[in-house]
Amino acid sequence: MRARFGEDVCTCLQDNGEYSPPPDADFRPGSQGKVAAMNIEPFALERLQSTYENQVAFNLSESGVHPLTLGELIEDPAEREALLAEPLRYTQTNGTPPLREAIAAFYPGATADHVQVTNGGAEANFITAWNLIEPGDEVVMMVPNFMQTWGLARAFGAGIKAWPLVSGEGGWRLDLDRLERLTSARTRLIAICNPNNPTGARFGAEDLDRIAAIADRYGSWILSDEIYRGAERDGQETPTIWGRSDRVLITSGLSKAYGLPGLRIGWIVGPPARIESMWSYHDYTTIAPGALNDALARHALQPARRERLLARTRGILNRNYPIIDGWLSEHAGFSYAPPDAGAIVYTQYHHAINSTELVTRLRVEKSLLIVPGDHFGMDRYLRLGFGDDPEHLRQGLARFGEAIADFGLR
């Protein structure tokens, strides 16, 4: 009997199911590890974007705003010279203390010991799921959602319960009574995304308090992906669930709200003992953030500069949203709730075509990339990004309009 982890095969499990360590194994008291069959299913959304986003003329699949250049981030000549003098070394592997202190300041009561810096929000989510989830656990997950935790939980042997958002006249909302019914003593983790990807909806303090109370009742952890926090169109920052339970873990990063996806800086915020445990998992992945990335992140999160970056993001959202709102209103067959945050509109369409089929035809025949609702488990929906250059957005939407006519969609 063999346990497979990725492409490696471990022969430590015997045919009778008993564990027999290799002769050179060195297990010390307090060590921890997992040996389990693991089969990671394809991450459809990420594979779609990574394969095609640089092959099309118009990419409306992104959920962030147009990224800054290095020159726009580092404007002062002296600061540019200081960056050129930065040693390309291994940095503090959990993030340099000044960067962790800057991140901790966003979460009342947190210190640098509450923070683990990762290579992007994706690694933050991966390490969190890997650290928490054991075979046989149960995960309750808000849907629709960025499906990384869904795939990881299944790969780590957990059962998934979908907790659907409810769409109505007032937009997307939480069904907290349903969360009560879904959660049990077996629930290891409740996974939420606030503001939400793909709907752009945000959830307030009362909702978060009740989620925390439900989790506390059963001793469940809460994983809150808050990477769109700060990208609100009205400038009112979404409340964090931090501080509402002792078992809260926040993941976030510099990609969506800050326009800095290429820095690949993310973070986990949680209780120090759990963060310390996750650091040992980080040792098995990327080990450390890049030295330049850490330095640039410290620069970006200086309070005055951070405010300018978030103001830039809000400016892009409020400049571009009327363009996509107008286009959707002018074309029959679409219904949607205006997003509170993020450069995304999640629209239901009423044309008789599967979402993946529609997106494939748009890409092949119109060189236009958008995200199908199938990638969020919801056919007849599309996620359209509107955070790029306005003229690029207009031209991409014009291609979409041509396709509706050319494909004979009614």
C-alpha positions as CSV (number, residue, x, y, z in Angstrom):
1,M,0.0,0.0,0.0
2,R,1.4,3.4,-1.0
3,A,0.5,6.9,-0.1
4,R,1.0,9.4,-3.0
5,F,1.8,13.1,-2.4
6,G,2.0,14.9,-5.7
7,E,4.4,13.0,-7.9
8,D,6.3,11.4,-5.0
9,V,5.6,7.9,-3.7
10,C,6.0,7.2,0.0
11,T,6.6,3.5,0.9
12,C,6.1,4.0,4.6
13,L,2.7,2.4,4.7
14,Q,2.8,-1.4,4.7
15,D,0.2,-3.7,3.0
16,N,-1.5,-4.2,6.4
17,G,-2.0,-0.4,6.8
18,E,0.6,0.0,9.5
19,Y,3.1,2.7,9.4
20,S,6.8,1.7,9.3
21,P,9.3,4.6,9.1
22,P,12.3,4.4,6.9
23,P,15.5,3.3,8.7
24,D,17.1,6.8,8.5
25,A,14.0,8.6,9.8
26,D,14.7,11.0,12.6
27,F,11.4,11.7,14.5
28,R,11.9,14.0,17.5
29,P,9.3,14.7,20.2
30,G,6.8,17.3,19.2
31,S,7.3,16.7,15.4
32,Q,4.2,16.6,13.3
33,G,3.4,15.3,9.8
34,K,0.8,13.9,7.5
35,V,0.9,10.9,5.3
36,A,-2.2,10.7,3.1
37,A,-3.3,9.9,-0.4
38,M,-3.5,13.2,-2.3
39,N,-5.0,13.9,-5.7
40,I,-5.2,17.6,-6.6
41,E,-7.8,18.3,-9.2
42,P,-7.2,20.9,-11.9
43,F,-7.8,24.5,-10.8
44,A,-9.8,25.5,-13.8
45,L,-9.9,29.3,-13.2
46,E,-6.1,29.6,-12.7
47,R,-5.3,27.3,-15.6
48,L,-7.7,29.3,-17.9
49,Q,-6.0,32.6,-17.1
50,S,-2.4,31.4,-17.0
51,T,-2.8,29.6,-20.4
52,Y,-4.7,32.3,-22.4
53,E,-4.4,35.7,-20.7
54,N,-1.3,36.6,-22.8
55,Q,-2.7,35.1,-26.0
56,V,-5.8,37.3,-26.5
57,A,-6.2,40.8,-27.7
58,F,-8.7,41.6,-24.9
59,N,-8.3,40.2,-21.4
60,L,-11.4,40.9,-19.2
61,S,-10.7,37.9,-16.9
62,E,-8.7,39.8,-14.3
63,S,-10.3,40.7,-11.0
64,G,-7.8,43.4,-10.0
65,V,-7.0,46.9,-11.4
66,H,-4.3,47.7,-13.9
67,P,-1.0,47.1,-12.1
68,L,1.5,49.8,-11.3
69,T,4.9,50.0,-12.8
70,L,8.0,49.9,-10.6
71,G,8.7,53.5,-11.6
72,E,5.2,54.5,-10.4
73,L,5.7,52.8,-7.0
74,I,9.2,54.1,-6.4
75,E,9.1,57.7,-7.5
76,D,11.9,59.3,-5.4
77,P,15.4,59.0,-6.9
78,A,17.0,58.3,-3.5
79,E,14.6,55.5,-2.8
80,R,15.3,54.0,-6.2
81,E,19.0,54.1,-5.4
82,A,18.4,52.4,-2.1
83,L,16.5,49.7,-3.9
84,L,19.4,49.1,-6.2
85,A,21.6,48.6,-3.1
86,E,19.2,45.9,-1.7
87,P,21.2,42.6,-1.3
88,L,19.6,39.7,-3.2
89,R,19.8,37.4,-0.2
90,Y,17.5,35.1,1.7
91,T,15.3,37.4,3.8
92,Q,13.7,36.6,7.1
93,T,11.7,33.6,5.9
94,N,8.4,34.5,7.6
95,G,8.7,38.1,6.4
96,T,11.0,40.9,7.7
97,P,9.9,42.3,11.1
98,P,9.1,45.8,9.6
99,L,6.9,44.3,7.0
100,R,5.0,42.1,9.5
101,E,4.6,45.0,11.8
102,A,3.1,47.1,8.9
103,I,0.7,44.3,8.1
104,A,-0.2,43.8,11.8
105,A,-1.3,47.4,12.0
106,F,-4.4,46.7,9.9
107,Y,-5.7,44.2,12.5
108,P,-6.4,45.6,16.0
109,G,-4.5,44.0,18.7
110,A,-2.2,42.1,16.3
111,T,1.6,42.2,16.4
112,A,4.3,40.9,14.1
113,D,4.0,37.5,15.8
114,H,0.5,37.2,14.5
115,V,1.7,37.5,10.9
116,Q,3.2,35.1,8.3
117,V,4.3,36.7,5.0
118,T,3.9,34.4,2.0
119,N,4.4,34.5,-1.8
120,G,1.0,35.8,-2.7
121,G,-2.4,35.2,-1.3
122,A,-2.5,31.8,-3.0
123,E,0.4,30.5,-0.9
124,A,-1.3,31.9,2.2
125,N,-4.5,29.9,1.4
126,F,-2.5,26.8,0.6
127,I,-0.4,26.8,3.8
128,T,-3.5,27.5,5.9
129,A,-5.5,24.6,4.4
130,W,-2.5,22.3,4.6
131,N,-1.9,23.1,8.2
132,L,-5.5,22.8,9.3
133,I,-7.2,20.1,7.3
134,E,-6.9,16.4,8.1
135,P,-8.5,13.5,6.2
136,G,-12.1,13.1,7.4
137,D,-12.5,16.7,8.4
138,E,-15.5,18.8,7.3
139,V,-15.2,22.2,5.6
140,V,-18.2,24.6,5.2
141,M,-17.4,27.0,2.3
142,M,-19.2,30.1,1.1
143,V,-20.0,29.8,-2.6
144,P,-19.5,31.2,-5.1
145,N,-15.9,31.8,-4.2
146,F,-12.3,31.6,-5.3
147,M,-12.2,27.8,-5.6
148,Q,-8.6,27.2,-4.3
149,T,-9.7,26.2,-0.8
150,W,-12.4,24.0,-2.3
151,G,-9.9,22.0,-4.3
152,L,-7.3,21.9,-1.5
153,A,-9.8,20.7,1.1
154,R,-10.8,17.8,-1.2
155,A,-7.2,17.0,-1.9
156,F,-6.4,16.9,1.8
157,G,-9.3,14.4,2.4
158,A,-12.0,16.7,3.8
159,G,-15.7,16.6,3.0
160,I,-17.1,19.9,1.6
161,K,-20.4,21.5,2.4
162,A,-21.4,24.4,0.1
163,W,-22.9,27.4,1.8
164,P,-24.5,29.4,-1.0
165,L,-24.9,33.1,-1.1
166,V,-28.5,34.2,-1.8
167,S,-29.2,36.5,-4.8
168,G,-32.1,38.9,-4.5
169,E,-33.4,42.4,-5.2
170,G,-30.9,43.9,-2.8
171,G,-27.9,42.0,-4.2
172,W,-26.0,39.0,-2.8
173,R,-26.5,38.3,0.9
174,L,-25.7,35.6,3.5
175,D,-28.1,33.0,4.6
176,L,-26.9,32.7,8.2
177,D,-29.7,30.3,9.3
178,R,-28.4,27.9,6.6
179,L,-24.9,28.2,8.0
180,E,-26.3,27.2,11.4
181,R,-27.8,24.1,9.9
182,L,-24.6,23.2,7.9
183,T,-22.2,23.6,10.8
184,S,-21.6,20.8,13.3
185,A,-19.1,19.4,15.7
186,R,-17.3,17.8,12.7
187,T,-16.8,21.2,11.1
188,R,-13.0,21.9,11.2
189,L,-13.2,25.1,9.0
190,I,-15.6,27.7,7.8
191,A,-14.2,29.4,4.7
192,I,-15.4,32.8,3.6
193,C,-14.4,35.5,1.2
194,N,-15.2,39.2,2.2
195,P,-15.4,41.2,0.0
196,N,-16.5,38.3,-2.1
197,N,-15.0,36.9,-5.3
198,P,-16.8,36.7,-7.8
199,T,-19.8,38.7,-6.8
200,G,-18.1,41.8,-5.3
201,A,-20.5,41.7,-2.4
202,R,-19.3,42.7,1.1
203,F,-20.7,41.6,4.5
204,G,-21.0,43.8,7.5
205,A,-20.1,43.6,11.2
206,E,-23.3,41.9,12.4
207,D,-23.0,39.1,9.8
208,L,-19.4,38.6,10.8
209,D,-20.3,38.5,14.5
210,R,-22.8,35.8,13.8
211,I,-20.4,33.7,11.7
212,A,-17.9,33.9,14.6
213,A,-20.5,32.9,17.1
214,I,-21.5,29.8,15.1
215,A,-17.8,28.8,14.7
216,D,-17.2,29.3,18.4
217,R,-20.1,27.1,19.3
218,Y,-18.5,24.1,17.5
219,G,-14.8,25.0,18.0
220,S,-14.4,25.5,14.2
221,W,-11.7,27.7,12.6
222,I,-12.7,30.5,10.2
223,L,-10.6,31.2,7.2
224,S,-11.4,34.7,5.8
225,D,-10.0,35.6,2.5
226,E,-9.9,39.4,2.6
227,I,-7.8,40.2,-0.4
228,Y,-10.3,42.6,-1.9
229,R,-10.6,44.6,1.3
230,G,-9.6,48.2,0.5
231,A,-11.0,48.0,-3.0
232,E,-14.4,49.3,-2.2
233,R,-16.0,51.7,-4.7
234,D,-17.5,53.9,-2.0
235,G,-14.2,54.1,0.0
236,Q,-15.8,52.5,3.1
237,E,-13.4,49.7,4.1
238,T,-15.1,46.3,4.7
239,P,-15.0,45.2,8.3
240,T,-12.5,42.4,9.0
241,I,-13.5,39.3,11.0
242,W,-10.3,39.6,12.9
243,G,-10.9,39.9,16.6
244,R,-14.4,38.3,16.6
245,S,-13.2,34.8,17.5
246,D,-10.0,33.2,18.8
247,R,-10.0,30.8,15.9
248,V,-9.8,33.3,13.0
249,L,-7.2,33.2,10.2
250,I,-7.1,36.0,7.7
251,T,-5.4,35.7,4.3
252,S,-4.7,38.7,2.1
253,G,-2.1,40.3,0.0
254,L,-1.0,43.2,-2.3
255,S,-2.6,42.0,-5.6
256,K,-6.2,43.1,-5.8
257,A,-6.7,46.3,-3.7
258,Y,-3.1,47.6,-4.2
259,G,-2.5,46.9,-7.9
260,L,0.7,45.0,-7.2
261,P,0.0,41.4,-8.2
262,G,3.6,41.0,-9.6
263,L,5.1,41.5,-6.1
264,R,3.7,38.1,-5.0
265,I,3.3,39.3,-1.4
266,G,0.6,37.8,0.7
267,W,0.0,37.1,4.3
268,I,-1.7,35.1,7.0
269,V,-2.8,36.7,10.3
270,G,-3.8,34.5,13.2
271,P,-3.0,33.4,16.7
272,P,0.8,33.4,17.3
273,A,0.9,29.7,18.1
274,R,-0.9,28.7,14.9
275,I,1.2,31.2,12.9
276,E,4.4,29.6,14.4
277,S,3.0,26.1,13.3
278,M,2.4,27.4,9.8
279,W,5.9,28.7,9.5
280,S,7.2,25.1,9.6
281,Y,4.8,24.4,6.6
282,H,6.2,27.4,4.8
283,D,9.7,25.9,5.1
284,Y,8.5,23.1,2.8
285,T,7.1,25.4,0.1
286,T,8.8,28.6,-1.0
287,I,10.8,29.1,2.2
288,A,10.9,32.9,2.0
289,P,9.5,36.0,0.2
290,G,11.9,37.5,-2.4
291,A,14.2,40.1,-0.9
292,L,13.1,42.8,-3.5
293,N,9.4,41.8,-3.0
294,D,9.7,42.2,0.8
295,A,11.5,45.6,0.4
296,L,8.9,46.9,-2.1
297,A,6.0,45.7,0.1
298,R,7.5,47.7,3.0
299,H,7.6,50.7,0.7
300,A,4.0,50.2,-0.5
301,L,2.6,49.8,3.0
302,Q,4.0,53.0,4.4
303,P,0.8,54.7,5.6
304,A,0.7,57.7,3.3
305,R,1.7,55.6,0.3
306,R,-0.8,52.9,1.1
307,E,-3.6,55.5,1.1
308,R,-2.5,56.8,-2.3
309,L,-2.5,53.2,-3.7
310,L,-6.0,52.5,-2.4
311,A,-7.2,55.9,-3.7
312,R,-5.8,55.0,-7.1
313,T,-7.7,51.7,-7.1
314,R,-10.9,53.4,-6.1
315,G,-10.4,55.9,-8.8
316,I,-10.0,53.2,-11.5
317,L,-13.1,51.4,-10.2
318,N,-15.3,54.4,-10.2
319,R,-14.0,55.6,-13.6
320,N,-14.6,52.2,-15.2
321,Y,-17.7,50.8,-13.6
322,P,-20.1,53.1,-15.5
323,I,-18.6,51.7,-18.7
324,I,-19.4,48.1,-18.0
325,D,-22.7,49.0,-16.2
326,G,-23.8,50.9,-19.3
327,W,-22.8,48.1,-21.6
328,L,-24.7,45.5,-19.6
329,S,-27.8,47.7,-19.4
330,E,-27.8,48.3,-23.1
331,H,-27.6,44.6,-24.0
332,A,-30.6,42.4,-23.3
333,G,-30.2,39.1,-21.5
334,F,-28.0,40.1,-18.5
335,S,-28.9,40.6,-14.8
336,Y,-26.5,41.5,-12.1
337,A,-26.0,43.2,-8.7
338,P,-23.6,46.1,-8.7
339,P,-20.4,45.1,-6.9
340,D,-19.4,46.8,-3.7
341,A,-15.7,46.0,-4.1
342,G,-13.3,44.7,-6.6
343,A,-13.0,45.2,-10.4
344,I,-15.5,42.5,-11.2
345,V,-19.1,42.1,-12.2
346,Y,-20.7,38.7,-11.8
347,T,-23.6,38.6,-14.2
348,Q,-26.2,36.1,-15.0
349,Y,-27.0,35.7,-18.7
350,H,-30.1,34.4,-20.3
351,H,-28.8,33.1,-23.6
352,A,-29.1,29.4,-24.4
353,I,-25.4,28.5,-24.3
354,N,-23.2,26.9,-21.6
355,S,-20.8,29.3,-20.0
356,T,-17.6,27.4,-20.8
357,E,-18.7,27.0,-24.4
358,L,-19.5,30.7,-24.6
359,V,-16.1,31.7,-23.1
360,T,-14.3,29.3,-25.5
361,R,-16.0,30.7,-28.5
362,L,-15.2,34.3,-27.4
363,R,-11.6,33.4,-26.9
364,V,-11.2,31.5,-30.2
365,E,-13.3,33.7,-32.5
366,K,-13.1,37.1,-30.9
367,S,-9.7,37.0,-29.0
368,L,-11.6,38.0,-25.8
369,L,-11.1,36.2,-22.4
370,I,-13.6,36.3,-19.6
371,V,-14.3,33.8,-16.8
372,P,-17.2,31.3,-17.1
373,G,-19.6,30.7,-14.2
374,D,-18.7,27.0,-14.5
375,H,-15.4,27.8,-12.8
376,F,-17.5,28.9,-9.7
377,G,-19.9,25.9,-10.0
378,M,-22.6,28.2,-11.6
379,D,-23.5,27.8,-15.2
380,R,-25.2,30.7,-17.1
381,Y,-23.0,33.2,-15.2
382,L,-19.9,35.2,-16.3
383,R,-17.3,37.1,-14.3
384,L,-16.1,40.2,-16.2
385,G,-13.2,42.3,-15.0
386,F,-13.3,46.0,-15.5
387,G,-10.1,47.2,-13.9
388,D,-8.0,47.8,-17.0
389,D,-7.5,50.9,-19.3
390,P,-10.9,52.4,-20.2
391,E,-10.4,52.2,-23.9
392,H,-9.3,48.6,-23.6
393,L,-12.4,47.8,-21.6
394,R,-14.7,49.5,-24.2
395,Q,-13.1,47.6,-27.1
396,G,-13.3,44.3,-25.3
397,L,-17.0,44.8,-24.5
398,A,-17.5,45.8,-28.2
399,R,-16.1,42.4,-29.2
400,F,-18.5,40.8,-26.8
401,G,-21.4,42.7,-28.4
402,E,-20.2,41.5,-31.8
403,A,-20.2,38.0,-30.6
404,I,-23.7,38.1,-29.3
405,A,-24.9,39.1,-32.8
406,D,-22.5,36.8,-34.7
407,F,-23.2,33.7,-32.5
408,G,-27.0,34.3,-32.9
409,L,-27.6,34.5,-29.2
410,R,-31.1,35.6,-28.2
